[in-house]
Amino acid sequence: MALDANTDSGPLTRGSRALGRYVNHGNPLVRFVSLWLICATLFVAAWYVGYHLLPADCSGRRTPRARSPSTPAPCGRSS
């Protein structure tokens, strides 16, 4: 039995259709705002995930001189 894409009404399909309506809208302002919101959402999600997955000292905010000699370098870097 072949599935017809037009009869599938799952939440993912409905969401992608709604998103497609805004991204492919005739008004350039609507297209710009919808794409800007998509990019902003992806940026914030990537930032959030990266912030919570990286170890605390991996950001490189402290210089090697700021650490004491007995403190190991963060993220496997040598000092």
PyMOL Python script that loads the backbone (N, CA, C, O; Angstrom):
from pymol import cmd

cmd.read_pdbstr("""\
ATOM      1  N   MET A   1       0.840  -1.168   0.000  1.00  0.00           N
ATOM      2  CA  MET A   1       0.000   0.000   0.000  1.00  0.00           C
ATOM      3  C   MET A   1       0.888   1.235   0.000  1.00  0.00           C
ATOM      4  O   MET A   1       1.702   1.403   0.908  1.00  0.00           O
ATOM      5  N   ALA A   2       0.756   2.070  -0.961  1.00  0.00           N
ATOM      6  CA  ALA A   2       1.544   3.294  -1.061  1.00  0.00           C
ATOM      7  C   ALA A   2       0.905   4.394  -0.232  1.00  0.00           C
ATOM      8  O   ALA A   2      -0.313   4.569  -0.229  1.00  0.00           O
ATOM      9  N   LEU A   3       1.749   5.126   0.466  1.00  0.00           N
ATOM     10  CA  LEU A   3       1.247   6.238   1.274  1.00  0.00           C
ATOM     11  C   LEU A   3       1.181   7.493   0.423  1.00  0.00           C
ATOM     12  O   LEU A   3       2.135   7.834  -0.276  1.00  0.00           O
ATOM     13  N   ASP A   4       0.079   8.158   0.487  1.00  0.00           N
ATOM     14  CA  ASP A   4      -0.086   9.404  -0.242  1.00  0.00           C
ATOM     15  C   ASP A   4       0.299  10.553   0.680  1.00  0.00           C
ATOM     16  O   ASP A   4      -0.224  10.653   1.790  1.00  0.00           O
ATOM     17  N   ALA A   5       1.203  11.417   0.241  1.00  0.00           N
ATOM     18  CA  ALA A   5       1.686  12.513   1.078  1.00  0.00           C
ATOM     19  C   ALA A   5       0.575  13.504   1.397  1.00  0.00           C
ATOM     20  O   ALA A   5       0.641  14.187   2.419  1.00  0.00           O
ATOM     21  N   ASN A   6      -0.435  13.599   0.555  1.00  0.00           N
ATOM     22  CA  ASN A   6      -1.508  14.551   0.795  1.00  0.00           C
ATOM     23  C   ASN A   6      -2.467  14.096   1.882  1.00  0.00           C
ATOM     24  O   ASN A   6      -3.146  14.929   2.481  1.00  0.00           O
ATOM     25  N   THR A   7      -2.542  12.801   2.154  1.00  0.00           N
ATOM     26  CA  THR A   7      -3.469  12.311   3.166  1.00  0.00           C
ATOM     27  C   THR A   7      -2.818  12.189   4.531  1.00  0.00           C
ATOM     28  O   THR A   7      -3.526  11.994   5.519  1.00  0.00           O
ATOM     29  N   ASP A   8      -1.488  12.296   4.630  1.00  0.00           N
ATOM     30  CA  ASP A   8      -0.803  12.215   5.915  1.00  0.00           C
ATOM     31  C   ASP A   8      -1.035  13.513   6.681  1.00  0.00           C
ATOM     32  O   ASP A   8      -0.711  14.598   6.196  1.00  0.00           O
ATOM     33  N   SER A   9      -1.591  13.394   7.866  1.00  0.00           N
ATOM     34  CA  SER A   9      -1.894  14.595   8.644  1.00  0.00           C
ATOM     35  C   SER A   9      -1.274  14.534  10.034  1.00  0.00           C
ATOM     36  O   SER A   9      -1.882  14.973  11.011  1.00  0.00           O
ATOM     37  N   GLY A  10      -0.069  13.989  10.121  1.00  0.00           N
ATOM     38  CA  GLY A  10       0.626  13.935  11.406  1.00  0.00           C
ATOM     39  C   GLY A  10       1.098  15.318  11.820  1.00  0.00           C
ATOM     40  O   GLY A  10       1.077  16.251  11.017  1.00  0.00           O
ATOM     41  N   PRO A  11       1.522  15.454  13.067  1.00  0.00           N
ATOM     42  CA  PRO A  11       1.943  16.768  13.554  1.00  0.00           C
ATOM     43  C   PRO A  11       3.168  17.316  12.820  1.00  0.00           C
ATOM     44  O   PRO A  11       3.283  18.526  12.624  1.00  0.00           O
ATOM     45  N   LEU A  12       4.072  16.440  12.417  1.00  0.00           N
ATOM     46  CA  LEU A  12       5.248  16.900  11.684  1.00  0.00           C
ATOM     47  C   LEU A  12       4.869  17.428  10.310  1.00  0.00           C
ATOM     48  O   LEU A  12       5.405  18.441   9.861  1.00  0.00           O
ATOM     49  N   THR A  13       3.963  16.756   9.654  1.00  0.00           N
ATOM     50  CA  THR A  13       3.509  17.190   8.333  1.00  0.00           C
ATOM     51  C   THR A  13       2.758  18.508   8.424  1.00  0.00           C
ATOM     52  O   THR A  13       2.969  19.403   7.605  1.00  0.00           O
ATOM     53  N   ARG A  14       1.889  18.633   9.408  1.00  0.00           N
ATOM     54  CA  ARG A  14       1.142  19.888   9.576  1.00  0.00           C
ATOM     55  C   ARG A  14       2.088  21.030   9.892  1.00  0.00           C
ATOM     56  O   ARG A  14       1.916  22.136   9.380  1.00  0.00           O
ATOM     57  N   GLY A  15       3.089  20.775  10.732  1.00  0.00           N
ATOM     58  CA  GLY A  15       4.055  21.816  11.086  1.00  0.00           C
ATOM     59  C   GLY A  15       4.907  22.237   9.908  1.00  0.00           C
ATOM     60  O   GLY A  15       5.168  23.424   9.717  1.00  0.00           O
ATOM     61  N   SER A  16       5.343  21.264   9.112  1.00  0.00           N
ATOM     62  CA  SER A  16       6.165  21.614   7.961  1.00  0.00           C
ATOM     63  C   SER A  16       5.356  22.346   6.897  1.00  0.00           C
ATOM     64  O   SER A  16       5.885  23.215   6.204  1.00  0.00           O
ATOM     65  N   ARG A  17       4.086  22.002   6.764  1.00  0.00           N
ATOM     66  CA  ARG A  17       3.236  22.738   5.822  1.00  0.00           C
ATOM     67  C   ARG A  17       3.033  24.173   6.284  1.00  0.00           C
ATOM     68  O   ARG A  17       3.099  25.101   5.478  1.00  0.00           O
ATOM     69  N   ALA A  18       2.789  24.360   7.571  1.00  0.00           N
ATOM     70  CA  ALA A  18       2.604  25.714   8.104  1.00  0.00           C
ATOM     71  C   ALA A  18       3.884  26.525   7.952  1.00  0.00           C
ATOM     72  O   ALA A  18       3.846  27.699   7.584  1.00  0.00           O
ATOM     73  N   LEU A  19       5.012  25.894   8.235  1.00  0.00           N
ATOM     74  CA  LEU A  19       6.296  26.582   8.079  1.00  0.00           C
ATOM     75  C   LEU A  19       6.546  26.923   6.620  1.00  0.00           C
ATOM     76  O   LEU A  19       7.027  28.013   6.308  1.00  0.00           O
ATOM     77  N   GLY A  20       6.224  26.005   5.731  1.00  0.00           N
ATOM     78  CA  GLY A  20       6.391  26.252   4.301  1.00  0.00           C
ATOM     79  C   GLY A  20       5.524  27.385   3.791  1.00  0.00           C
ATOM     80  O   GLY A  20       5.924  28.119   2.887  1.00  0.00           O
ATOM     81  N   ARG A  21       4.348  27.532   4.360  1.00  0.00           N
ATOM     82  CA  ARG A  21       3.476  28.646   3.951  1.00  0.00           C
ATOM     83  C   ARG A  21       4.125  29.983   4.261  1.00  0.00           C
ATOM     84  O   ARG A  21       4.043  30.911   3.456  1.00  0.00           O
ATOM     85  N   TYR A  22       4.777  30.097   5.427  1.00  0.00           N
ATOM     86  CA  TYR A  22       5.394  31.364   5.805  1.00  0.00           C
ATOM     87  C   TYR A  22       6.714  31.595   5.065  1.00  0.00           C
ATOM     88  O   TYR A  22       6.984  32.715   4.632  1.00  0.00           O
ATOM     89  N   VAL A  23       7.526  30.569   4.916  1.00  0.00           N
ATOM     90  CA  VAL A  23       8.816  30.717   4.244  1.00  0.00           C
ATOM     91  C   VAL A  23       8.636  31.018   2.755  1.00  0.00           C
ATOM     92  O   VAL A  23       9.438  31.743   2.165  1.00  0.00           O
ATOM     93  N   ASN A  24       7.594  30.468   2.155  1.00  0.00           N
ATOM     94  CA  ASN A  24       7.333  30.688   0.727  1.00  0.00           C
ATOM     95  C   ASN A  24       6.219  31.701   0.487  1.00  0.00           C
ATOM     96  O   ASN A  24       5.606  31.699  -0.581  1.00  0.00           O
ATOM     97  N   HIS A  25       5.952  32.558   1.455  1.00  0.00           N
ATOM     98  CA  HIS A  25       4.867  33.537   1.363  1.00  0.00           C
ATOM     99  C   HIS A  25       5.166  34.556   0.273  1.00  0.00           C
ATOM    100  O   HIS A  25       6.327  34.790  -0.063  1.00  0.00           O
ATOM    101  N   GLY A  26       4.136  35.153  -0.270  1.00  0.00           N
ATOM    102  CA  GLY A  26       4.300  36.152  -1.323  1.00  0.00           C
ATOM    103  C   GLY A  26       4.875  37.472  -0.831  1.00  0.00           C
ATOM    104  O   GLY A  26       5.536  38.182  -1.589  1.00  0.00           O
ATOM    105  N   ASN A  27       4.632  37.802   0.422  1.00  0.00           N
ATOM    106  CA  ASN A  27       5.125  39.051   0.994  1.00  0.00           C
ATOM    107  C   ASN A  27       6.572  38.863   1.474  1.00  0.00           C
ATOM    108  O   ASN A  27       6.826  37.990   2.304  1.00  0.00           O
ATOM    109  N   PRO A  28       7.514  39.653   0.977  1.00  0.00           N
ATOM    110  CA  PRO A  28       8.920  39.491   1.382  1.00  0.00           C
ATOM    111  C   PRO A  28       9.142  39.741   2.876  1.00  0.00           C
ATOM    112  O   PRO A  28      10.034  39.142   3.477  1.00  0.00           O
ATOM    113  N   LEU A  29       8.348  40.611   3.469  1.00  0.00           N
ATOM    114  CA  LEU A  29       8.503  40.874   4.897  1.00  0.00           C
ATOM    115  C   LEU A  29       8.137  39.628   5.720  1.00  0.00           C
ATOM    116  O   LEU A  29       8.812  39.322   6.704  1.00  0.00           O
ATOM    117  N   VAL A  30       7.096  38.923   5.335  1.00  0.00           N
ATOM    118  CA  VAL A  30       6.705  37.690   6.022  1.00  0.00           C
ATOM    119  C   VAL A  30       7.796  36.637   5.858  1.00  0.00           C
ATOM    120  O   VAL A  30       8.125  35.933   6.812  1.00  0.00           O
ATOM    121  N   ARG A  31       8.357  36.524   4.658  1.00  0.00           N
ATOM    122  CA  ARG A  31       9.458  35.563   4.430  1.00  0.00           C
ATOM    123  C   ARG A  31      10.661  35.918   5.301  1.00  0.00           C
ATOM    124  O   ARG A  31      11.257  35.040   5.926  1.00  0.00           O
ATOM    125  N   PHE A  32      11.018  37.201   5.345  1.00  0.00           N
ATOM    126  CA  PHE A  32      12.177  37.636   6.129  1.00  0.00           C
ATOM    127  C   PHE A  32      11.981  37.334   7.608  1.00  0.00           C
ATOM    128  O   PHE A  32      12.866  36.766   8.248  1.00  0.00           O
ATOM    129  N   VAL A  33      10.823  37.709   8.158  1.00  0.00           N
ATOM    130  CA  VAL A  33      10.566  37.493   9.578  1.00  0.00           C
ATOM    131  C   VAL A  33      10.545  36.005   9.904  1.00  0.00           C
ATOM    132  O   VAL A  33      11.091  35.600  10.931  1.00  0.00           O
ATOM    133  N   SER A  34       9.933  35.186   9.063  1.00  0.00           N
ATOM    134  CA  SER A  34       9.877  33.753   9.351  1.00  0.00           C
ATOM    135  C   SER A  34      11.272  33.122   9.288  1.00  0.00           C
ATOM    136  O   SER A  34      11.610  32.297  10.136  1.00  0.00           O
ATOM    137  N   LEU A  35      12.071  33.492   8.314  1.00  0.00           N
ATOM    138  CA  LEU A  35      13.428  32.941   8.243  1.00  0.00           C
ATOM    139  C   LEU A  35      14.297  33.460   9.388  1.00  0.00           C
ATOM    140  O   LEU A  35      15.134  32.727   9.914  1.00  0.00           O
ATOM    141  N   TRP A  36      14.099  34.725   9.775  1.00  0.00           N
ATOM    142  CA  TRP A  36      14.849  35.275  10.897  1.00  0.00           C
ATOM    143  C   TRP A  36      14.504  34.527  12.183  1.00  0.00           C
ATOM    144  O   TRP A  36      15.392  34.219  12.979  1.00  0.00           O
ATOM    145  N   LEU A  37      13.233  34.237  12.388  1.00  0.00           N
ATOM    146  CA  LEU A  37      12.823  33.494  13.581  1.00  0.00           C
ATOM    147  C   LEU A  37      13.387  32.078  13.589  1.00  0.00           C
ATOM    148  O   LEU A  37      13.780  31.572  14.640  1.00  0.00           O
ATOM    149  N   ILE A  38      13.428  31.439  12.430  1.00  0.00           N
ATOM    150  CA  ILE A  38      14.004  30.094  12.345  1.00  0.00           C
ATOM    151  C   ILE A  38      15.486  30.141  12.701  1.00  0.00           C
ATOM    152  O   ILE A  38      15.961  29.326  13.492  1.00  0.00           O
ATOM    153  N   CYS A  39      16.213  31.084  12.125  1.00  0.00           N
ATOM    154  CA  CYS A  39      17.652  31.200  12.399  1.00  0.00           C
ATOM    155  C   CYS A  39      17.911  31.559  13.860  1.00  0.00           C
ATOM    156  O   CYS A  39      18.820  31.005  14.478  1.00  0.00           O
ATOM    157  N   ALA A  40      17.129  32.472  14.417  1.00  0.00           N
ATOM    158  CA  ALA A  40      17.304  32.853  15.821  1.00  0.00           C
ATOM    159  C   ALA A  40      17.026  31.673  16.742  1.00  0.00           C
ATOM    160  O   ALA A  40      17.735  31.476  17.729  1.00  0.00           O
ATOM    161  N   THR A  41      16.013  30.897  16.433  1.00  0.00           N
ATOM    162  CA  THR A  41      15.683  29.728  17.247  1.00  0.00           C
ATOM    163  C   THR A  41      16.800  28.684  17.189  1.00  0.00           C
ATOM    164  O   THR A  41      17.184  28.122  18.215  1.00  0.00           O
ATOM    165  N   LEU A  42      17.310  28.431  15.999  1.00  0.00           N
ATOM    166  CA  LEU A  42      18.412  27.461  15.864  1.00  0.00           C
ATOM    167  C   LEU A  42      19.672  27.948  16.569  1.00  0.00           C
ATOM    168  O   LEU A  42      20.381  27.155  17.189  1.00  0.00           O
ATOM    169  N   PHE A  43      19.957  29.250  16.480  1.00  0.00           N
ATOM    170  CA  PHE A  43      21.127  29.815  17.151  1.00  0.00           C
ATOM    171  C   PHE A  43      21.020  29.661  18.665  1.00  0.00           C
ATOM    172  O   PHE A  43      21.968  29.218  19.312  1.00  0.00           O
ATOM    173  N   VAL A  44      19.876  30.023  19.230  1.00  0.00           N
ATOM    174  CA  VAL A  44      19.691  29.930  20.675  1.00  0.00           C
ATOM    175  C   VAL A  44      19.738  28.466  21.131  1.00  0.00           C
ATOM    176  O   VAL A  44      20.297  28.164  22.185  1.00  0.00           O
ATOM    177  N   ALA A  45      19.163  27.572  20.352  1.00  0.00           N
ATOM    178  CA  ALA A  45      19.197  26.149  20.713  1.00  0.00           C
ATOM    179  C   ALA A  45      20.631  25.622  20.695  1.00  0.00           C
ATOM    180  O   ALA A  45      21.029  24.888  21.600  1.00  0.00           O
ATOM    181  N   ALA A  46      21.412  25.987  19.674  1.00  0.00           N
ATOM    182  CA  ALA A  46      22.807  25.533  19.601  1.00  0.00           C
ATOM    183  C   ALA A  46      23.635  26.130  20.739  1.00  0.00           C
ATOM    184  O   ALA A  46      24.484  25.449  21.315  1.00  0.00           O
ATOM    185  N   TRP A  47      23.393  27.381  21.057  1.00  0.00           N
ATOM    186  CA  TRP A  47      24.107  28.035  22.147  1.00  0.00           C
ATOM    187  C   TRP A  47      23.782  27.355  23.477  1.00  0.00           C
ATOM    188  O   TRP A  47      24.679  27.095  24.280  1.00  0.00           O
ATOM    189  N   TYR A  48      22.518  27.072  23.706  1.00  0.00           N
ATOM    190  CA  TYR A  48      22.081  26.430  24.947  1.00  0.00           C
ATOM    191  C   TYR A  48      22.704  25.042  25.091  1.00  0.00           C
ATOM    192  O   TYR A  48      23.222  24.695  26.152  1.00  0.00           O
ATOM    193  N   VAL A  49      22.650  24.262  24.034  1.00  0.00           N
ATOM    194  CA  VAL A  49      23.216  22.909  24.073  1.00  0.00           C
ATOM    195  C   VAL A  49      24.722  22.969  24.286  1.00  0.00           C
ATOM    196  O   VAL A  49      25.261  22.228  25.108  1.00  0.00           O
ATOM    197  N   GLY A  50      25.407  23.843  23.554  1.00  0.00           N
ATOM    198  CA  GLY A  50      26.849  23.964  23.717  1.00  0.00           C
ATOM    199  C   GLY A  50      27.245  24.437  25.098  1.00  0.00           C
ATOM    200  O   GLY A  50      28.234  23.963  25.658  1.00  0.00           O
ATOM    201  N   TYR A  51      26.496  25.355  25.647  1.00  0.00           N
ATOM    202  CA  TYR A  51      26.802  25.889  26.980  1.00  0.00           C
ATOM    203  C   TYR A  51      26.654  24.808  28.044  1.00  0.00           C
ATOM    204  O   TYR A  51      27.439  24.758  28.991  1.00  0.00           O
ATOM    205  N   HIS A  52      25.665  23.955  27.898  1.00  0.00           N
ATOM    206  CA  HIS A  52      25.430  22.943  28.916  1.00  0.00           C
ATOM    207  C   HIS A  52      26.234  21.666  28.689  1.00  0.00           C
ATOM    208  O   HIS A  52      26.359  20.862  29.613  1.00  0.00           O
ATOM    209  N   LEU A  53      26.778  21.453  27.504  1.00  0.00           N
ATOM    210  CA  LEU A  53      27.556  20.245  27.250  1.00  0.00           C
ATOM    211  C   LEU A  53      29.053  20.441  27.459  1.00  0.00           C
ATOM    212  O   LEU A  53      29.756  19.485  27.788  1.00  0.00           O
ATOM    213  N   LEU A  54      29.555  21.662  27.276  1.00  0.00           N
ATOM    214  CA  LEU A  54      30.993  21.897  27.431  1.00  0.00           C
ATOM    215  C   LEU A  54      31.366  21.969  28.906  1.00  0.00           C
ATOM    216  O   LEU A  54      30.583  22.463  29.717  1.00  0.00           O
ATOM    217  N   PRO A  55      32.552  21.482  29.264  1.00  0.00           N
ATOM    218  CA  PRO A  55      33.020  21.648  30.638  1.00  0.00           C
ATOM    219  C   PRO A  55      33.216  23.129  30.961  1.00  0.00           C
ATOM    220  O   PRO A  55      33.322  23.956  30.055  1.00  0.00           O
ATOM    221  N   ALA A  56      33.262  23.458  32.239  1.00  0.00           N
ATOM    222  CA  ALA A  56      33.288  24.854  32.671  1.00  0.00           C
ATOM    223  C   ALA A  56      34.521  25.606  32.172  1.00  0.00           C
ATOM    224  O   ALA A  56      34.401  26.756  31.749  1.00  0.00           O
ATOM    225  N   ASP A  57      35.687  24.996  32.210  1.00  0.00           N
ATOM    226  CA  ASP A  57      36.912  25.702  31.823  1.00  0.00           C
ATOM    227  C   ASP A  57      37.229  25.594  30.347  1.00  0.00           C
ATOM    228  O   ASP A  57      38.279  26.071  29.915  1.00  0.00           O
ATOM    229  N   CYS A  58      36.370  24.993  29.568  1.00  0.00           N
ATOM    230  CA  CYS A  58      36.650  24.789  28.152  1.00  0.00           C
ATOM    231  C   CYS A  58      36.435  26.051  27.324  1.00  0.00           C
ATOM    232  O   CYS A  58      36.805  26.092  26.151  1.00  0.00           O
ATOM    233  N   SER A  59      35.847  27.069  27.915  1.00  0.00           N
ATOM    234  CA  SER A  59      35.564  28.279  27.154  1.00  0.00           C
ATOM    235  C   SER A  59      36.823  29.093  26.894  1.00  0.00           C
ATOM    236  O   SER A  59      36.823  29.949  26.010  1.00  0.00           O
ATOM    237  N   GLY A  60      37.891  28.851  27.639  1.00  0.00           N
ATOM    238  CA  GLY A  60      39.151  29.544  27.406  1.00  0.00           C
ATOM    239  C   GLY A  60      39.161  30.962  27.950  1.00  0.00           C
ATOM    240  O   GLY A  60      39.933  31.794  27.475  1.00  0.00           O
ATOM    241  N   ARG A  61      38.330  31.253  28.923  1.00  0.00           N
ATOM    242  CA  ARG A  61      38.283  32.609  29.468  1.00  0.00           C
ATOM    243  C   ARG A  61      39.516  32.922  30.298  1.00  0.00           C
ATOM    244  O   ARG A  61      39.966  34.067  30.344  1.00  0.00           O
ATOM    245  N   ARG A  62      40.061  31.906  30.954  1.00  0.00           N
ATOM    246  CA  ARG A  62      41.235  32.140  31.795  1.00  0.00           C
ATOM    247  C   ARG A  62      42.500  31.834  31.008  1.00  0.00           C
ATOM    248  O   ARG A  62      42.552  30.870  30.245  1.00  0.00           O
ATOM    249  N   THR A  63      43.494  32.648  31.197  1.00  0.00           N
ATOM    250  CA  THR A  63      44.776  32.425  30.538  1.00  0.00           C
ATOM    251  C   THR A  63      45.574  31.395  31.341  1.00  0.00           C
ATOM    252  O   THR A  63      45.272  31.168  32.513  1.00  0.00           O
ATOM    253  N   PRO A  64      46.586  30.769  30.732  1.00  0.00           N
ATOM    254  CA  PRO A  64      47.396  29.799  31.489  1.00  0.00           C
ATOM    255  C   PRO A  64      48.075  30.421  32.698  1.00  0.00           C
ATOM    256  O   PRO A  64      48.294  29.727  33.690  1.00  0.00           O
ATOM    257  N   ARG A  65      48.419  31.710  32.653  1.00  0.00           N
ATOM    258  CA  ARG A  65      49.078  32.354  33.785  1.00  0.00           C
ATOM    259  C   ARG A  65      48.119  32.556  34.952  1.00  0.00           C
ATOM    260  O   ARG A  65      48.568  32.695  36.090  1.00  0.00           O
ATOM    261  N   ALA A  66      46.841  32.577  34.706  1.00  0.00           N
ATOM    262  CA  ALA A  66      45.863  32.773  35.775  1.00  0.00           C
ATOM    263  C   ALA A  66      45.699  31.516  36.624  1.00  0.00           C
ATOM    264  O   ALA A  66      45.190  31.593  37.743  1.00  0.00           O
ATOM    265  N   ARG A  67      46.118  30.375  36.118  1.00  0.00           N
ATOM    266  CA  ARG A  67      46.014  29.131  36.875  1.00  0.00           C
ATOM    267  C   ARG A  67      47.286  28.906  37.678  1.00  0.00           C
ATOM    268  O   ARG A  67      48.368  29.353  37.296  1.00  0.00           O
ATOM    269  N   SER A  68      47.139  28.222  38.772  1.00  0.00           N
ATOM    270  CA  SER A  68      48.323  27.863  39.544  1.00  0.00           C
ATOM    271  C   SER A  68      49.034  26.710  38.827  1.00  0.00           C
ATOM    272  O   SER A  68      48.402  26.013  38.033  1.00  0.00           O
ATOM    273  N   PRO A  69      50.306  26.493  39.078  1.00  0.00           N
ATOM    274  CA  PRO A  69      51.034  25.412  38.395  1.00  0.00           C
ATOM    275  C   PRO A  69      50.463  24.022  38.670  1.00  0.00           C
ATOM    276  O   PRO A  69      50.632  23.117  37.854  1.00  0.00           O
ATOM    277  N   SER A  70      49.795  23.842  39.797  1.00  0.00           N
ATOM    278  CA  SER A  70      49.265  22.520  40.117  1.00  0.00           C
ATOM    279  C   SER A  70      47.903  22.265  39.471  1.00  0.00           C
ATOM    280  O   SER A  70      47.423  21.132  39.481  1.00  0.00           O
ATOM    281  N   THR A  71      47.280  23.288  38.915  1.00  0.00           N
ATOM    282  CA  THR A  71      45.968  23.129  38.283  1.00  0.00           C
ATOM    283  C   THR A  71      46.153  22.616  36.858  1.00  0.00           C
ATOM    284  O   THR A  71      46.898  23.221  36.087  1.00  0.00           O
ATOM    285  N   PRO A  72      45.500  21.525  36.488  1.00  0.00           N
ATOM    286  CA  PRO A  72      45.656  21.022  35.128  1.00  0.00           C
ATOM    287  C   PRO A  72      44.993  21.943  34.115  1.00  0.00           C
ATOM    288  O   PRO A  72      44.064  22.685  34.435  1.00  0.00           O
ATOM    289  N   ALA A  73      45.486  21.878  32.900  1.00  0.00           N
ATOM    290  CA  ALA A  73      44.918  22.692  31.826  1.00  0.00           C
ATOM    291  C   ALA A  73      43.532  22.142  31.459  1.00  0.00           C
ATOM    292  O   ALA A  73      43.319  20.930  31.500  1.00  0.00           O
ATOM    293  N   PRO A  74      42.591  23.025  31.102  1.00  0.00           N
ATOM    294  CA  PRO A  74      41.238  22.566  30.774  1.00  0.00           C
ATOM    295  C   PRO A  74      41.184  21.857  29.420  1.00  0.00           C
ATOM    296  O   PRO A  74      41.959  22.167  28.515  1.00  0.00           O
ATOM    297  N   CYS A  75      40.298  20.941  29.297  1.00  0.00           N
ATOM    298  CA  CYS A  75      39.980  20.265  28.026  1.00  0.00           C
ATOM    299  C   CYS A  75      41.169  19.554  27.404  1.00  0.00           C
ATOM    300  O   CYS A  75      41.208  19.384  26.186  1.00  0.00           O
ATOM    301  N   GLY A  76      42.124  19.140  28.194  1.00  0.00           N
ATOM    302  CA  GLY A  76      43.249  18.387  27.673  1.00  0.00           C
ATOM    303  C   GLY A  76      44.302  19.239  26.998  1.00  0.00           C
ATOM    304  O   GLY A  76      45.237  18.697  26.408  1.00  0.00           O
ATOM    305  N   ARG A  77      44.184  20.553  27.065  1.00  0.00           N
ATOM    306  CA  ARG A  77      45.203  21.425  26.447  1.00  0.00           C
ATOM    307  C   ARG A  77      46.393  21.533  27.385  1.00  0.00           C
ATOM    308  O   ARG A  77      46.241  21.508  28.607  1.00  0.00           O
ATOM    309  N   SER A  78      47.551  21.651  26.815  1.00  0.00           N
ATOM    310  CA  SER A  78      48.731  21.831  27.645  1.00  0.00           C
ATOM    311  C   SER A  78      48.947  23.317  27.884  1.00  0.00           C
ATOM    312  O   SER A  78      48.622  24.139  27.028  1.00  0.00           O
ATOM    313  N   SER A  79      49.488  23.660  29.033  1.00  0.00           N
ATOM    314  CA  SER A  79      49.695  25.077  29.324  1.00  0.00           C
ATOM    315  C   SER A  79      51.128  25.480  29.084  1.00  0.00           C
ATOM    316  O   SER A  79      51.483  26.643  29.279  1.00  0.00           O
TER     317      SER A  79
END
""", "prot")
cmd.dss("prot")
cmd.show_as("cartoon", "prot")
cmd.util.cbc("prot")
cmd.orient("prot")
